[in-house]
């Protein structure tokens, strides 16, 4: 288990660029994170949505005195999934409490990420990364505003296989049609921001990537201005080490294929697993959008049963968005009131 070969100071950390791996769950985003974690010049911690979770309270702070920094550290440790983050908490606490009060929230986020304990030796760190599927939804504008100069790697997977993989992974979502709605919405939301800063986005299909991962990884490294390192692909030999580092993650359930050689065997499995009304519903929802990326799409008759299902799914999604916004707003207001 390694930290940096040479400890880096706060000023260096604050000047490091940031990149984000975005895309729907089960689209290869975790695979890409593990590849970058094995790169000596990249820090990319495990998944934890602390950046958005704490932004409401801290992003507009003009200065961070010791009391505020102590509260930040306490709030951070209470963030959901923090226990899976593999952070050196002693190092992190020291870094946070030693920093200048004029620090920005974005730099605090970089300090948190840079305290991640990786299995791989880090030297001459050039960039910090983050990966979280929650960024690839209506939340994306928050990340885009917080880190306007960040680069984004967007992985897109055939919506059919994405849905089948979500079902296999026991994600708690109502139906295949509902997942298709989320897939399509994610594509459309991210497309809007790609038009604003196309040079900051690298988009690749999962199917394209796994056909020739080394070739495409070279392109992605070039996009991030990183040297390509073939040793990245050796992470699959360290399964037991990763399981020991993250005992709270059930790799056998969520990431069964992660530590196997990258191949294209999982492409197209949907053809025998997604059938009937489920297939019709997801293709009615996402088919035309998927066709833009070359994904198979058939015309379906809109049966009354499917129509009611789609109305229910769209209504449910609308309610979820409203509730999320209300809870977030309430949370921010209560936190501001407590300051």
BAPATOR-880523 format. One line per 2 residues: number of its first residue (from 1); their letters; for each residue x negated, y negated, z negated of N, C-alpha, C. Coordinates in steps of 0.1 Angstrom, whole numbers. Layout:
REM BAPATOR-880523
NUM	a	X,Y,Z,X,Y,Z,X,Y,Z; ...
REM end
This chain:
REM BAPATOR-880523
1	xx	-9,12,0,0,0,0,-9,-12,0; -7,-21,10,-17,-32,11,-10,-46,12
3	xx	-17,-55,6,-13,-70,8,-23,-75,18; -24,-88,19,-33,-94,29,-48,-90,25
5	xx	-56,-89,35,-70,-87,32,-76,-99,25; -71,-110,30,-75,-123,23,-62,-131,20
7	xx	-60,-134,7,-48,-141,3,-47,-155,11; -35,-158,15,-34,-170,22,-26,-181,14
9	xx	-30,-193,16,-24,-204,7,-11,-209,12; -4,-217,4,9,-221,6,10,-230,19
11	xx	0,-239,21,0,-247,33,-1,-239,46; -9,-228,45,-10,-219,57,4,-212,59
13	xx	10,-208,48,23,-201,50,33,-210,55; 33,-223,51,44,-232,55,42,-235,70
15	xx	30,-234,76,28,-237,90,30,-225,99; 32,-213,93,34,-202,101,47,-202,109
17	xx	48,-199,121,61,-198,128,69,-187,123; 82,-188,127,92,-178,122,98,-171,134
19	xx	101,-158,134,109,-152,144,120,-143,138; 130,-141,145,141,-133,140,145,-122,150
21	xx	147,-110,145,152,-99,154,167,-99,152; 174,-101,163,189,-102,162,196,-91,171
23	xx	208,-88,168,216,-78,175,225,-71,166; 235,-64,171,244,-57,163,237,-45,156
25	xx	242,-40,145,236,-29,138,236,-17,148; 226,-8,146,225,4,154,221,1,169
27	xx	214,-10,171,210,-14,184,195,-14,186; 187,-8,177,173,-7,178,166,-18,170
29	xx	173,-26,163,167,-37,155,158,-32,144; 163,-21,137,154,-16,126,142,-10,132
31	xx	143,-3,143,131,3,150,121,-8,153; 126,-19,159,117,-30,162,110,-37,150
33	xx	118,-37,139,112,-43,126,101,-34,121; 103,-21,122,92,-12,117,80,-13,126
35	xx	82,-14,139,70,-16,148,62,-29,144; 69,-40,142,63,-52,138,56,-52,124
37	xx	63,-44,115,57,-43,102,43,-36,103; 41,-28,113,29,-21,115,18,-29,122
39	xx	22,-41,126,13,-50,133,5,-58,123; -9,-59,124,-17,-65,113,-15,-80,112
41	xx	-9,-87,123,-8,-101,123,6,-106,120; 15,-97,115,29,-100,113,34,-96,99
43	xx	41,-105,93,48,-102,81,63,-101,84; 69,-90,81,84,-89,83,90,-80,73
45	xx	95,-86,62,100,-77,51,113,-69,55; 116,-60,46,128,-52,48,141,-61,47
47	xx	152,-56,51,164,-63,53,170,-68,39; 172,-81,38,178,-88,27,183,-102,31
49	xx	195,-104,29,201,-117,35,199,-129,25; 187,-130,19,185,-141,10,185,-155,16
51	xx	181,-156,28,180,-169,35,194,-176,36; 204,-168,40,217,-174,41,224,-174,28
53	xx	221,-164,20,228,-164,7,225,-175,-2; 212,-180,-1,208,-191,-10,208,-205,-3
55	xx	210,-205,10,210,-218,17,220,-228,12; 232,-223,9,242,-233,5,238,-241,-7
57	xx	230,-235,-16,226,-242,-28,213,-250,-27; 204,-245,-18,190,-250,-18,186,-257,-6
59	xx	193,-256,6,187,-261,18,186,-276,19; 195,-283,11,195,-297,12,188,-304,0
61	xx	181,-296,-8,174,-302,-20,163,-311,-15; 162,-323,-21,152,-332,-17,139,-329,-24
63	xx	140,-323,-36,127,-319,-42,131,-307,-52; 120,-299,-55,122,-288,-63,113,-289,-75
65	xx	119,-293,-86,111,-294,-99,110,-280,-105; 103,-278,-116,101,-265,-122,114,-258,-125
67	xx	123,-266,-131,136,-260,-135,143,-254,-122; 143,-262,-112,150,-257,-99,143,-245,-93
69	xx	130,-245,-94,122,-234,-88,125,-221,-96; 125,-223,-110,128,-212,-118,142,-206,-115
71	xx	152,-215,-113,165,-211,-110,166,-204,-96; 158,-209,-87,158,-203,-74,153,-189,-75
73	xx	142,-187,-83,136,-174,-84,147,-164,-91; 154,-169,-100,164,-161,-107,175,-158,-97
75	xx	180,-167,-90,191,-165,-80,186,-155,-69; 174,-157,-65,168,-148,-55,169,-133,-59
77	xx	165,-131,-72,164,-117,-77,178,-111,-78; 188,-120,-79,202,-115,-80,209,-113,-66
79	xx	201,-117,-55,207,-115,-42,209,-101,-38; 220,-98,-31,223,-84,-27,211,-78,-19
81	xx	208,-66,-22,197,-59,-15,183,-64,-19; 182,-73,-28,168,-77,-32,160,-65,-37
83	xx	166,-56,-43,159,-44,-49,153,-36,-38; 158,-37,-26,152,-29,-15,141,-37,-7
85	xx	138,-49,-11,130,-58,-4,115,-56,-5; 111,-48,-15,97,-44,-17,88,-57,-18
87	xx	92,-65,-27,85,-78,-30,76,-76,-42; 64,-82,-41,56,-83,-53,61,-95,-61
89	xx	70,-92,-71,77,-102,-78,67,-111,-87; 57,-105,-92,47,-113,-100,40,-123,-91
91	xx	36,-118,-79,29,-127,-70,39,-138,-65; 51,-134,-62,61,-144,-57,64,-154,-68
93	xx	66,-150,-80,69,-160,-91,58,-170,-93; 45,-165,-92,34,-174,-93,33,-184,-82
95	xx	36,-179,-70,36,-188,-58,47,-198,-59; 58,-194,-63,70,-204,-64,67,-214,-74
97	xx	63,-210,-86,61,-220,-97,49,-229,-95; 40,-225,-86,28,-233,-84,30,-243,-73
99	xx	41,-243,-66,42,-252,-54,46,-266,-57; 43,-275,-48,46,-289,-49,62,-291,-49
101	xx	66,-301,-56,81,-303,-57,87,-308,-44; 79,-313,-35,84,-318,-22,85,-307,-11
103	xx	84,-295,-15,85,-284,-6,99,-283,0; 101,-278,12,114,-276,19,119,-262,17
105	xx	132,-260,18,138,-247,16,132,-237,26; 130,-241,38,125,-232,48,111,-227,44
107	xx	103,-235,38,90,-230,33,91,-220,22; 101,-223,13,104,-213,2,107,-200,8
109	xx	115,-200,19,119,-187,25,107,-180,31; 97,-187,36,85,-181,41,77,-176,30
111	xx	77,-183,19,69,-178,7,75,-165,2; 88,-164,2,94,-151,-2,90,-140,7
113	xx	92,-142,20,89,-132,30,74,-128,29; 65,-138,27,51,-135,27,47,-127,15
115	xx	55,-125,5,52,-117,-7,56,-103,-5; 61,-99,6,65,-86,9,53,-76,8
117	xx	55,-65,2,45,-54,1,46,-45,13; 37,-45,22,37,-36,34,28,-24,32
119	xx	31,-13,38,22,-2,38,10,-4,47; 11,-15,55,0,-18,65,-8,-30,61
121	xx	-21,-29,64,-30,-40,61,-27,-52,69; -26,-64,63,-23,-76,70,-35,-85,69
123	xx	-39,-90,81,-51,-99,82,-48,-109,93; -53,-121,91,-51,-132,101,-36,-132,105
125	xx	-28,-134,95,-13,-134,98,-10,-146,107; -2,-144,118,1,-154,127,15,-158,128
127	xx	24,-149,122,39,-152,123,46,-144,112; 57,-150,108,66,-143,98,79,-139,105
129	xx	84,-128,103,97,-123,109,107,-120,99; 120,-118,104,131,-114,96,141,-107,105
131	xx	148,-97,99,157,-90,107,170,-87,98; 181,-91,103,194,-89,96,205,-90,106
133	xx	214,-79,107,225,-80,117,235,-91,114; 235,-96,101,245,-107,98,242,-120,105
135	xx	229,-121,110,226,-133,118,233,-133,132; 237,-122,136,242,-120,150,257,-122,151
137	xx	262,-131,143,277,-132,143,280,-147,142; 291,-151,136,294,-165,134,285,-172,125
139	xx	276,-164,118,266,-170,110,253,-175,117; 253,-172,130,240,-175,137,237,-190,137
141	xx	247,-198,138,244,-213,138,237,-218,126; 239,-211,115,232,-215,102,217,-212,103
143	xx	213,-200,109,199,-197,111,193,-206,121; 201,-209,132,196,-217,143,193,-231,138
145	xx	201,-236,129,200,-250,124,188,-250,113; 187,-240,105,176,-239,95,162,-238,102
147	xx	162,-230,112,149,-228,119,150,-231,134; 151,-243,138,154,-247,152,142,-244,161
149	xx	130,-242,156,119,-238,164,116,-223,164; 124,-216,157,121,-201,156,123,-194,170
151	xx	117,-183,171,120,-175,183,129,-163,179; 136,-158,189,146,-148,186,145,-137,197
153	xx	144,-124,191,144,-113,200,157,-106,198; 165,-106,209,178,-100,209,179,-87,216
155	xx	183,-77,208,184,-63,213,199,-61,216; 202,-56,228,216,-53,232,217,-38,235
157	xx	227,-31,229,229,-17,232,243,-15,238; 244,-5,247,257,-2,253,267,-1,242
159	xx	278,-8,244,288,-9,233,294,5,230; 294,14,240,299,27,237,291,34,227
161	xx	278,35,230,268,42,221,267,34,208; 267,21,208,267,14,196,278,18,186
163	xx	290,19,192,302,22,184,301,37,178; 297,46,187,295,60,182,285,61,171
165	xx	274,53,173,263,53,163,268,47,150; 276,37,151,282,31,139,291,41,131
167	xx	299,48,139,308,58,133,300,69,126; 289,73,133,281,84,127,273,79,115
169	xx	270,66,114,263,60,103,272,57,91; 285,60,93,295,58,82,297,43,78
171	xx	296,34,88,298,20,85,313,18,82; 316,10,72,330,9,68,337,-2,76
173	xx	340,2,89,348,-7,97,360,1,102; 371,-7,104,385,0,106,386,9,118
175	xx	380,5,129,383,13,141,373,10,152; 372,19,163,364,16,174,367,3,181
177	xx	380,0,182,384,-12,188,379,-25,181; 379,-24,167,374,-35,159,359,-37,161
179	xx	352,-26,162,337,-27,165,334,-33,178; 343,-30,188,341,-35,201,343,-50,201
181	xx	353,-55,193,355,-69,192,343,-76,186; 337,-70,176,325,-76,170,313,-76,179
183	xx	312,-65,187,301,-64,197,302,-76,208; 314,-77,213,317,-87,223,315,-101,217
185	xx	320,-104,206,318,-117,199,304,-120,197; 296,-111,192,282,-113,190,275,-117,203
187	xx	278,-110,214,272,-113,227,275,-127,231; 288,-131,230,292,-144,234,287,-156,225
189	xx	286,-153,212,280,-164,203,266,-166,207; 258,-156,208,244,-157,211,241,-163,224
191	xx	250,-160,234,248,-166,248,249,-181,247; 258,-186,239,259,-201,238,246,-207,233
193	xx	239,-201,224,227,-207,219,215,-205,228; 216,-194,235,205,-191,245,205,-202,256
195	xx	217,-208,259,217,-219,269,211,-232,263; 211,-233,250,205,-245,244,190,-245,244
197	xx	184,-233,241,170,-232,240,166,-218,246; 167,-217,259,164,-204,266,150,-199,263
199	xx	141,-208,262,127,-205,260,124,-198,247; 133,-199,237,131,-194,224,138,-180,222
201	xx	143,-174,233,150,-161,232,144,-151,242; 142,-139,237,138,-128,245,149,-117,243
203	xx	156,-114,254,167,-105,254,163,-92,261; 165,-81,255,162,-68,261,173,-58,257
205	xx	176,-49,266,186,-39,263,178,-27,256; 185,-21,247,180,-10,239,176,1,249
207	xx	184,4,259,181,14,269,169,12,277; 167,-1,280,154,-5,287,142,-3,279
209	xx	143,-7,266,132,-7,257,127,8,255; 137,17,252,133,31,249,128,39,261
211	xx	131,34,273,126,40,285,110,39,286; 105,28,281,91,25,281,87,16,270
213	xx	87,20,258,86,11,246,72,4,246; 62,11,250,48,4,249,48,-7,259
215	xx	52,-5,271,52,-15,281,60,-28,277; 72,-25,271,81,-37,267,76,-43,254
217	xx	69,-35,246,64,-41,234,53,-51,237; 46,-49,248,35,-58,252,42,-71,256
219	xx	53,-71,263,60,-83,267,65,-90,255; 70,-83,245,76,-90,233,65,-96,225
221	xx	53,-89,224,42,-95,217,37,-108,224; 37,-107,237,33,-119,245,43,-131,242
223	xx	55,-128,242,66,-138,239,63,-145,225; 58,-137,215,55,-142,202,41,-147,201
225	xx	33,-147,212,19,-151,212,11,-143,203; 13,-130,203,6,-120,195,-2,-110,204
227	xx	-13,-106,199,-20,-95,207,-12,-82,205; -12,-74,215,-6,-61,214,-15,-51,207
229	xx	-9,-44,198,-17,-34,190,-10,-21,191; -16,-11,197,-10,2,199,-7,9,186
231	xx	-14,6,175,-13,12,162,1,10,157; 9,0,162,22,-2,158,31,10,158
233	xx	28,18,168,36,30,171,33,42,161; 23,40,153,19,50,143,28,50,130
235	xx	37,40,130,45,39,117,53,52,115; 56,59,126,64,71,125,57,82,117
237	xx	44,81,115,37,91,108,37,89,93; 44,78,89,43,74,74,57,75,68
239	xx	65,84,72,79,85,67,79,87,52; 71,96,46,71,98,32,66,85,24
241	xx	57,78,30,52,65,23,63,55,23; 71,54,34,82,44,35,93,48,25
243	xx	96,61,24,106,66,15,102,63,0; 89,64,-3,84,61,-16,85,46,-19
245	xx	82,38,-9,82,23,-10,96,18,-12; 106,25,-6,120,20,-6,129,31,-11
247	xx	128,35,-23,136,46,-28,151,44,-28; 155,31,-27,169,28,-27,176,29,-14
249	xx	168,33,-3,174,34,10,174,49,13; 186,54,17,188,68,21,184,69,36
251	xx	172,72,39,167,73,53,174,84,60; 177,95,53,183,107,60,197,104,65
253	xx	204,94,58,217,90,62,218,79,72; 210,68,70,211,56,78,201,56,90
255	xx	190,63,88,180,62,99,174,76,102; 182,85,106,177,98,108,167,100,119
257	xx	167,91,129,158,92,141,147,82,140; 146,74,130,136,63,129,122,68,130
259	xx	119,79,123,105,84,122,102,95,132; 110,96,143,108,105,154,102,97,166
261	xx	95,104,174,90,96,186,101,89,194; 99,77,199,109,70,206,112,76,219
263	xx	124,79,221,128,85,234,142,80,238; 147,85,250,160,80,255,171,91,253
265	xx	169,100,244,178,111,242,192,107,237; 192,95,230,204,91,224,212,81,233
267	xx	208,79,245,215,71,255,226,80,261; 238,74,261,249,81,268,257,92,260
269	xx	253,93,247,260,103,239,275,100,237; 279,88,240,293,84,238,302,91,248
271	xx	297,96,259,305,102,269,313,114,264; 308,121,254,315,133,249,321,130,235
273	xx	318,118,229,323,115,216,333,104,215; 334,96,226,343,85,226,353,88,237
275	xx	365,91,233,375,95,243,389,89,240; 398,92,249,413,89,247,415,74,245
277	xx	424,71,235,428,57,233,416,49,227; 407,55,220,396,48,215,387,43,226
279	xx	385,51,236,377,47,248,384,36,255; 397,38,257,405,28,265,404,15,258
281	xx	406,15,244,407,3,237,393,-5,237; 382,2,235,369,-5,235,366,-10,249
283	xx	370,-3,260,366,-8,273,375,-20,277; 388,-20,272,397,-31,274,391,-44,268
285	xx	385,-42,256,380,-53,248,366,-58,254; 357,-48,255,343,-52,258,338,-48,272
287	xx	347,-42,280,342,-37,293,337,-47,302; 344,-58,304,339,-68,313,326,-75,309
289	xx	325,-77,296,312,-82,290,301,-72,292; 304,-60,289,294,-49,291,289,-48,305
291	xx	298,-50,314,295,-48,328,284,-58,333; 284,-70,326,274,-80,329,260,-74,326
293	xx	259,-64,317,246,-58,314,244,-45,320; 253,-41,329,252,-28,337,258,-17,330
295	xx	266,-19,319,272,-8,312,285,-3,319; 287,10,318,299,16,325,312,10,320
297	xx	321,9,329,334,3,326,344,8,335; 356,13,330,367,17,338,379,9,335
299	xx	388,8,345,400,1,343,410,10,335; 417,4,326,427,12,318,440,5,317
301	xx	450,13,317,464,8,316,466,4,301; 471,-8,299,473,-13,285,486,-7,279
303	xx	485,4,273,496,11,266,501,2,254; 513,4,251,519,-4,240,511,0,227
305	xx	508,12,225,501,16,213,487,9,212; 480,8,223,467,2,223,469,-13,221
307	xx	479,-19,227,481,-33,226,483,-37,211; 492,-29,204,494,-32,189,481,-30,181
309	xx	473,-20,185,460,-18,178,451,-30,180; 450,-35,193,441,-47,195,446,-59,188
311	xx	459,-61,188,465,-73,181,461,-72,166; 463,-60,160,459,-58,146,445,-61,144
313	xx	436,-56,152,422,-58,151,417,-72,152; 423,-79,162,420,-93,163,425,-101,151
315	xx	437,-98,146,442,-105,135,434,-102,122; 429,-90,121,421,-86,109,408,-94,110
317	xx	402,-94,122,389,-102,123,391,-116,120; 402,-122,124,405,-136,121,406,-139,106
319	xx	413,-130,99,414,-131,85,401,-129,78; 393,-120,83,379,-118,77,371,-130,78
321	xx	371,-137,90,363,-149,92,368,-160,82; 381,-162,81,387,-172,72,383,-170,58
323	xx	384,-157,54,381,-154,40,366,-156,37; 358,-152,47,343,-154,45,340,-169,44
325	xx	346,-177,52,344,-191,51,348,-197,38; 360,-192,34,366,-197,21,357,-193,9
327	xx	352,-181,9,344,-176,-2,331,-183,-2; 325,-186,10,312,-193,11,314,-207,6
329	xx	324,-214,11,327,-227,7,329,-228,-8; 337,-219,-14,339,-219,-28,326,-217,-36
331	xx	318,-208,-31,305,-205,-37,296,-217,-37; 295,-224,-26,287,-236,-25,292,-246,-35
333	xx	305,-249,-35,311,-259,-43,308,-256,-58; 310,-243,-62,308,-240,-76,293,-241,-80
335	xx	284,-238,-70,270,-239,-73,266,-254,-74; 271,-262,-66,268,-276,-66,273,-282,-80
337	xx	285,-278,-84,291,-283,-96,283,-279,-108; 276,-267,-107,268,-262,-119,254,-269,-119
339	x	250,-276,-109,237,-282,-109,236,-294,-118
REM end
